[in-house]
Amino acid sequence: VKAYVLFLIVPCVIHLVLFYLLLVVFHCVLSGLILARSTCAILNRLGSIELSDGSPKLITKMLQVTPYRIVAC
């Protein structure tokens, strides 16, 4: 009887744990993407502000060089 109960319960527990982990990972990825998008929008806005001599800010110049900017935007 005990073996039969274990055979029923253990797979259910494993299933629930895996499902929960999957949800957590999915949520993290999704919120990470949203965060990247909003950060990108903020940086673009900051980049559009030019200094008095007409040159864009150094941060924007640096970000345009980095591959992260290409991925995020």
C-alpha positions in Angstrom: 0.0 0.0 0.0 2.8 2.4 0.9 4.6 1.8 -2.4 1.3 2.5 -4.3 0.8 5.8 -2.4 4.3 6.9 -3.1 3.9 6.0 -6.7 0.9 8.3 -6.9 2.1 11.2 -4.7 5.8 11.6 -5.8 5.1 12.3 -9.5 2.4 14.8 -8.5 4.8 16.7 -6.2 7.5 16.7 -8.8 5.0 18.0 -11.4 3.9 20.8 -9.1 7.5 21.8 -8.3 8.5 21.8 -11.9 5.4 23.8 -12.9 6.1 26.4 -10.2 9.7 26.7 -11.2 8.6 27.2 -14.8 6.2 29.9 -13.8 8.9 31.7 -11.8 11.4 31.5 -14.7 8.8 32.7 -17.2 7.9 35.6 -14.9 11.5 36.6 -14.4 12.2 36.5 -18.2 9.0 38.5 -18.9 9.7 41.2 -16.3 13.3 41.3 -17.5 12.2 42.0 -21.0 9.8 44.7 -19.9 12.6 46.2 -17.7 15.0 46.2 -20.7 12.4 47.9 -22.9 11.6 50.6 -20.4 15.3 51.2 -19.6 15.9 51.5 -23.3 13.2 54.0 -23.7 14.6 56.1 -20.9 18.1 55.9 -22.3 16.8 56.9 -25.7 15.1 59.9 -24.2 18.2 60.9 -22.3 20.2 60.4 -25.5 17.9 62.8 -27.3 18.8 65.6 -24.9 21.8 67.2 -26.3 24.5 69.3 -24.6 24.8 73.0 -25.2 27.3 72.5 -28.0 25.0 70.2 -29.8 26.8 66.9 -29.2 24.8 64.0 -27.7 25.7 62.8 -24.2 28.7 60.5 -23.7 26.4 57.8 -22.2 24.5 57.5 -25.4 27.7 57.4 -27.5 28.9 54.5 -25.3 25.6 52.7 -25.5 25.5 52.9 -29.3 28.8 51.1 -29.4 27.8 48.3 -27.0 26.0 45.2 -28.4 23.5 45.4 -25.5 21.9 48.4 -27.0 21.3 46.5 -30.2 19.7 43.6 -28.4 17.6 45.7 -26.0 16.2 48.1 -28.6 
